[in-house]
């Protein structure tokens, strides 16, 4: 007997419908799974066999063939356990119901429980777009799946619940999505009011947040670089529903979405250790399907690299193309996967190996050769892609002992939100979301400067030896400074600020 059940496959963030076909015929006992299954899919045979027996169902004796179509796409993971289970019941006559418009996703335990799987959100989106009306997923995955409108998502704990529902004896209620609300700051979230002093560094991060710019912070140990970076998400604009969906899809595929969480509503903050492998950073890993790396997990959020020169050179250089495109492509034998990775890059480093070059009280013990080798670990092309370079000096005692509280993140965020609103109006109808992502044509159109500001920019370009990319970045940063100032024109004040944010590479790298 023959049966066919719908399921969904995922390869990276790409999804596709899968038809699970089961044929049970007379012959010597044999259970074959075809259609390019990996090891986890092939092992479904034993899980399905045990689940059927422990559920009090009859496992067919004879020749069993299960085909996962399309047969030219590799199937990976245990998510096909449940559709294979349902297809065998249909083929043997133990389940008689109309399965048209229904799809099944889930891993089976040996006693019939249904375990969570990765990538449910993008798979439910694919099913809805292909006309599937009902989809059955593990109970712990229902929260992320039910945010998709136009499809009923049924949470199932075990095969007994599923069979009772399909037979009509005990109906499962579909999961309901919560109304989307923008996530406010948590009460114990790091706040800029904790940072004493460092007014220039805080303003630079305000500019970075307002325009989506990448930042490099250079300063001695204990000056507050990590403290500042951890508080950057608290002043970033709230995530839109579309951004939440995009970010949640990445974490769903990676398996890092917390249980019971429907959507990621606060911007991610990733801070990998400098010993992270290139595969862990950019994506990859074992198996035929590369997993999202730290760059993708920071999508729509902040990627903070502390002690930048300590990272492997191959790891740092892998950022160059994704920083420009917002997408990273990983090629394996099974194919090429693309992961979104549009993030704000924040880097921190010491000015020399001992960390005290230029310190007002502590002498630097590094030779010129040691310092140059340390700084040269950061390549020029990577440095050129960082919009803002700022010096974070040691904090004075007067600032640390001040009794007045510093400006809070909520106050700074109001100005950032106002600047972002200006940018949303400016780029309405385009795919550009902030000043840092302007195209060259948009830069020429929206970053016109006054004659006095143009003369200042020309002198800085010649004196600092800026590249064409750095020239564009200075203009975009100046545009953001003007937006924070509420000015439609870019004048000398704004250009001067933007040039100051590019001067540190000259100061330290010219040592």
SULBEL-V263976 format. One record per residue. SS is DSSP state (@ for helix, = for strand, . for the rest). PHI is phi in radians with two decimals (NA if undefined). OMEGA is omega in degrees with one decimal (none if undefined). Layout:
[[SS,PHI,OMEGA] [SS,PHI,OMEGA]]
//
This chain:
[[.,NA,-173.4] [=,-2.16,174.0] [=,-2.57,-179.5] [=,-2.44,-177.3] [=,-2.29,179.4] [=,-1.49,170.7] [=,-2.56,-178.0] [=,-2.38,175.7] [=,-1.97,179.8] [=,-2.42,175.0] [=,-2.36,-168.5] [.,1.20,173.6] [.,-1.72,178.1] [=,-1.41,-179.2] [=,-2.20,-179.1] [=,-2.76,178.3] [=,-1.29,178.9] [=,-2.19,174.1] [=,-1.74,178.5] [=,-1.66,-178.5] [=,-1.79,179.5] [=,-2.18,176.7] [=,-2.25,178.3] [=,-2.05,-177.6] [=,-2.38,178.0] [.,-1.24,-179.9] [.,2.55,178.1] [.,-1.11,-178.8] [.,-0.98,-179.2] [=,-2.81,-178.3] [=,-2.29,-178.8] [=,-1.97,173.0] [=,-2.04,-178.6] [=,-2.12,-178.4] [.,1.89,179.9] [.,1.00,176.0] [=,-1.44,172.0] [.,-1.55,-176.0] [@,-1.08,-178.9] [@,-1.11,178.5] [@,-1.23,179.8] [@,-1.09,179.5] [.,-1.27,176.4] [@,-1.00,-179.1] [@,-0.96,-177.0] [@,-1.28,179.6] [@,-1.18,179.3] [@,-1.13,-179.8] [@,-1.04,-178.9] [@,-1.19,-179.6] [@,-1.11,179.5] [@,-1.14,-179.0] [@,-1.15,-178.7] [@,-1.28,175.3] [.,-1.59,178.9] [.,1.40,179.7] [.,-1.79,-178.1] [.,-1.59,175.4] [.,-1.45,-174.6] [.,-1.13,176.5] [.,-1.81,-177.9] [.,2.68,-178.7] [=,-1.60,-178.0] [=,-1.96,175.5] [=,-2.19,176.6] [=,-2.03,179.2] [=,-2.00,177.6] [=,-1.85,-176.9] [=,-1.80,7.6] [.,-1.31,-172.8] [.,-1.35,-178.3] [.,-1.62,177.4] [.,-1.89,-179.1] [.,-1.24,178.8] [=,-1.80,-175.5] [.,-2.33,174.6] [.,1.73,-177.1] [@,-1.54,-173.4] [@,-1.23,-179.8] [@,-1.57,178.7] [@,-0.98,-174.4] [@,-1.15,178.0] [@,-1.11,176.1] [@,-1.12,178.3] [@,-1.03,-178.5] [@,-1.17,-179.2] [@,-1.13,178.8] [@,-1.17,177.3] [@,-1.12,177.2] [@,-1.13,-176.6] [@,-1.17,-178.5] [.,-1.67,177.9] [.,1.36,178.4] [.,-1.42,176.0] [.,-2.36,-179.5] [.,-2.15,177.4] [.,-2.81,-180.0] [.,-1.46,-178.4] [.,-1.79,177.2] [.,-1.14,179.7] [.,1.38,179.2] [=,-2.04,177.0] [=,-2.38,-174.5] [=,-2.35,177.9] [.,-2.45,175.3] [.,2.80,175.0] [=,-1.73,-179.9] [=,-1.74,166.8] [.,-1.57,-175.6] [.,-1.19,-180.0] [.,-1.70,176.4] [.,1.73,174.2] [=,-1.23,-179.0] [=,-1.92,-174.4] [=,-1.72,-177.3] [.,-1.18,175.7] [.,-2.32,-179.9] [.,-1.61,173.5] [.,1.46,-176.5] [@,-1.13,-177.3] [@,-1.02,178.7] [@,-1.09,179.5] [@,-1.25,177.5] [@,-1.16,176.6] [@,-1.06,179.0] [@,-1.09,-179.5] [@,-1.08,179.6] [@,-1.11,-179.6] [@,-1.19,179.8] [.,-1.64,173.3] [.,1.55,176.3] [.,-1.24,-177.0] [.,-1.67,-178.4] [=,-2.37,177.3] [=,-2.38,-177.7] [=,-1.89,-175.1] [=,-2.28,174.2] [=,-0.99,-175.3] [@,-1.00,-177.3] [@,-1.26,178.4] [@,-1.68,-173.4] [@,-1.13,-176.3] [@,-1.09,-179.6] [@,-1.33,-178.1] [@,-1.32,-172.4] [.,-1.34,177.5] [.,-1.30,179.9] [.,-1.44,-179.1] [.,-1.50,176.5] [.,1.60,178.6] [.,-2.60,178.0] [=,-1.56,-179.6] [=,-1.89,-177.7] [=,-1.79,176.6] [=,-1.46,-179.4] [=,-2.20,178.9] [.,-1.54,-176.7] [=,-2.72,-176.0] [@,-1.23,178.2] [@,-1.12,176.8] [@,-1.08,-178.1] [@,-1.09,-178.1] [@,-1.15,177.9] [@,-1.08,178.7] [@,-1.18,-177.1] [@,-1.15,178.7] [@,-1.48,176.2] [.,1.45,-178.3] [.,-1.52,179.8] [.,-2.58,-172.0] [.,-1.40,175.1] [.,-1.56,176.8] [.,-1.40,178.3] [=,-1.16,179.3] [.,-1.20,180.0] [.,-2.01,-178.8] [.,-1.44,174.1] [.,-1.34,174.6] [.,-1.12,-177.7] [.,-1.26,174.9] [.,-2.27,178.7] [.,-1.16,-175.1] [.,-1.41,175.3] [.,-1.45,180.0] [.,-1.22,176.3] [.,-1.25,-176.3] [.,-1.03,-177.0] [.,-1.78,179.6] [.,-1.23,177.7] [.,-0.99,-174.6] [.,-2.19,179.7] [@,-1.16,177.2] [@,-1.16,178.0] [@,-1.39,-175.3] [.,-1.60,179.2] [.,-1.63,-178.2] [.,1.25,177.7] [.,0.91,-175.9] [@,-1.16,179.8] [@,-1.17,179.7] [@,-1.13,179.8] [@,-1.18,177.5] [@,-1.17,178.0] [@,-1.08,177.8] [@,-1.22,174.8] [@,-1.11,176.9] [@,-1.11,179.9] [@,-1.07,-179.7] [@,-1.17,-177.8] [@,-1.20,-177.0] [@,-1.98,-179.2] [.,1.26,-174.2] [.,-1.56,174.8] [.,-1.43,-170.8] [=,-2.31,168.9] [=,-2.07,176.8] [=,-1.98,-179.4] [=,-2.14,179.9] [.,-3.08,-178.4] [.,-1.24,177.7] [.,-1.03,176.8] [.,1.46,-178.7] [.,-1.45,174.9] [.,1.86,-177.6] [@,-1.12,179.8] [@,-1.16,179.5] [@,-1.09,178.5] [@,-1.16,-176.8] [@,-1.11,-178.5] [@,-1.12,-178.1] [.,-1.65,-179.8] [@,-1.08,179.2] [@,-1.03,-177.6] [@,-1.26,179.2] [@,-2.00,177.3] [.,-1.33,178.7] [.,-1.06,177.9] [.,-1.08,179.0] [.,-1.26,172.3] [.,-1.37,178.8] [@,-1.06,-179.6] [@,-1.13,177.8] [@,-1.14,178.2] [@,-1.09,178.5] [@,-1.08,-178.9] [@,-1.06,-178.3] [@,-1.19,-179.0] [@,-1.14,178.1] [@,-1.04,179.7] [@,-1.12,-178.7] [@,-1.23,176.4] [@,-1.14,178.9] [@,-1.15,-178.6] [@,-1.32,-178.1] [.,1.37,-179.2] [.,-1.81,178.7] [.,-1.35,-179.3] [.,-1.04,-179.2] [.,-1.09,178.3] [.,1.47,179.9] [.,-1.55,-179.0] [.,-1.48,-178.5] [.,-2.48,170.7] [.,-1.43,-173.9] [.,-1.90,175.8] [.,-1.88,-173.2] [.,-1.15,-178.8] [.,-1.11,173.6] [=,-2.29,-178.5] [=,-2.00,-178.8] [.,-2.38,-177.9] [.,-1.20,176.4] [.,-1.25,-175.7] [.,-1.20,178.1] [.,-1.54,-179.1] [.,-1.03,-179.9] [.,-1.34,176.7] [@,-1.00,178.6] [@,-1.19,178.0] [@,-1.21,-178.1] [@,-1.49,-175.4] [@,-1.66,-178.6] [=,2.05,-179.1] [=,2.44,-179.7] [.,1.62,-177.4] [.,-1.29,179.5] [.,1.52,-177.9] [.,-1.42,-178.7] [.,-1.84,178.6] [.,-1.09,179.5] [=,-1.60,176.4] [=,-1.10,176.8] [.,-1.71,-177.0] [@,-1.07,179.7] [@,-1.10,-179.5] [@,-1.32,179.1] [@,-1.18,176.3] [.,-1.60,-177.3] [.,-0.97,-177.7] [.,1.15,179.5] [.,-2.38,-175.1] [=,-2.09,171.8] [=,-1.94,-176.2] [=,-1.87,178.2] [=,-1.97,178.6] [.,-1.50,-176.8] [.,0.93,-173.0] [@,-0.91,-177.7] [@,-1.14,-179.7] [@,-1.38,177.2] [.,-1.26,177.6] [.,-1.08,-176.9] [@,-1.07,179.4] [@,-1.10,179.0] [@,-1.17,-178.7] [@,-1.17,-177.2] [@,-1.19,179.3] [.,-1.20,179.8] [@,-1.45,-167.3] [@,-1.05,-179.3] [@,-1.25,178.5] [@,-1.07,178.6] [@,-1.12,179.7] [@,-1.41,-170.7] [@,-1.70,-176.1] [.,1.31,-179.9] [=,-2.47,174.8] [=,-2.06,-179.8] [=,-1.87,-178.8] [=,-2.10,-176.6] [=,-1.86,174.7] [=,-2.28,-179.1] [.,-1.05,-177.3] [.,-1.27,-179.6] [=,2.53,-179.5] [=,-1.95,176.5] [=,-1.95,179.0] [=,-2.12,177.5] [=,-2.09,175.6] [=,-1.20,178.4] [.,-2.68,176.5] [.,-1.56,-174.0] [.,-2.37,169.6] [=,-1.61,179.8] [=,-1.61,176.2] [=,-2.14,-178.7] [=,-2.01,176.7] [=,-2.39,179.2] [=,-2.75,174.0] [.,-1.47,179.4] [.,-1.32,-179.5] [.,-2.83,-178.1] [.,-1.01,179.2] [.,-1.39,174.4] [.,1.63,-171.6] [.,-2.04,173.9] [.,-1.13,-178.9] [.,1.40,179.8] [.,-1.23,-175.3] [.,-1.21,-175.7] [.,-2.16,-176.9] [.,-1.75,-177.5] [.,-1.32,176.7] [.,-1.46,-177.8] [.,-1.78,-176.2] [.,-1.61,172.6] [.,-1.34,179.2] [@,-1.06,179.8] [@,-1.13,178.5] [@,-1.10,-178.3] [@,-1.14,-178.9] [@,-1.17,177.7] [@,-1.10,179.8] [@,-1.17,-177.9] [@,-1.24,-178.4] [.,-1.28,174.2] [.,-1.17,175.1] [.,-1.66,-174.2] [.,-1.24,177.6] [@,-1.06,179.0] [@,-1.05,178.0] [@,-1.21,179.0] [@,-1.06,-179.0] [@,-1.14,-178.8] [.,-1.52,177.3] [.,-1.65,-172.7] [.,-1.23,-170.7] [=,-2.20,172.6] [=,-2.03,-177.7] [=,-2.27,175.4] [=,-1.66,178.4] [.,-1.96,-175.6] [.,-1.34,175.4] [.,-1.07,-178.3] [.,-1.47,178.1] [.,-1.25,178.7] [@,-1.08,-178.9] [@,-1.07,178.5] [@,-1.22,-178.6] [@,-1.17,-175.3] [.,-1.63,-178.9] [.,-1.12,-178.2] [.,-1.50,-179.1] [.,-1.38,-178.2] [.,-1.41,179.7] [.,-1.26,-179.5] [.,-1.07,-175.8] [.,-1.43,177.1] [@,-1.10,-179.0] [@,-1.08,179.1] [@,-1.19,179.2] [@,-1.17,-177.0] [@,-1.08,177.8] [@,-1.05,179.0] [@,-1.21,178.1] [@,-1.10,179.0] [@,-1.08,179.1] [@,-1.12,178.1] [@,-1.17,179.3] [@,-1.17,177.8] [@,-1.12,175.5] [@,-1.04,-179.0] [@,-1.22,177.2] [@,-1.08,177.0] [@,-1.18,-177.8] [@,-1.14,-174.6] [.,-1.79,-179.5] [.,-1.03,-179.7] [.,1.53,177.8] [.,-2.10,178.1] [.,-1.51,179.4] [.,-1.29,-176.7] [.,-1.89,-178.3] [.,-2.75,-175.3] [@,-1.07,-176.5] [@,-1.12,-176.6] [@,-1.78,177.8] [.,-1.09,173.0] [.,-1.35,176.8] [@,-0.97,179.3] [@,-1.14,178.2] [@,-1.19,177.9] [@,-1.08,178.7] [@,-1.15,-176.1] [@,-1.36,-171.0] [@,-1.78,-176.5] [.,-2.00,175.0] [.,-1.34,-175.7] [=,-2.02,176.8] [.,-1.23,-179.3] [@,-0.99,178.8] [@,-1.12,178.6] [@,-1.17,178.8] [@,-1.15,177.8] [@,-1.14,177.9] [@,-1.11,-179.7] [@,-1.17,178.8] [@,-1.11,179.2] [@,-1.08,180.0] [@,-1.18,179.9] [@,-1.05,-179.0] [@,-1.31,-176.4] [@,-1.27,-177.3] [@,-1.58,180.0] [.,1.14,-176.5] [.,-1.24,175.2] [.,-1.45,177.8] [@,-1.10,178.6] [@,-1.14,179.6] [@,-1.13,177.4] [@,-1.05,178.4] [@,-1.09,-178.3] [@,-1.18,175.8] [@,-1.09,179.2] [@,-1.11,-178.2] [@,-1.19,176.6] [@,-1.15,177.9] [@,-1.09,176.2] [@,-1.06,179.0] [@,-1.18,177.8] [@,-1.06,177.7] [@,-1.15,177.4] [@,-1.11,176.9] [@,-1.13,179.5] [.,-1.44,-178.3] [.,1.24,-176.1] [.,-1.84,176.6] [.,-1.35,-179.2] [.,-1.76,174.2] [=,-1.76,-177.7] [.,-1.91,-174.2] [@,-1.12,179.2] [@,-1.07,-176.0] [@,-1.28,178.4] [@,-1.16,179.3] [@,-1.06,177.7] [@,-1.09,-178.5] [@,-1.12,179.0] [@,-1.19,177.4] [@,-1.04,-179.4] [.,-1.34,177.5] [.,-1.99,-171.1] [.,-1.54,-174.5] [@,-1.20,179.6] [@,-1.10,178.4] [@,-1.25,-174.9] [@,-1.20,-174.1] [@,-1.56,-176.2] [@,-1.29,177.1] [.,-1.59,-178.0] [.,-1.08,none]]
//
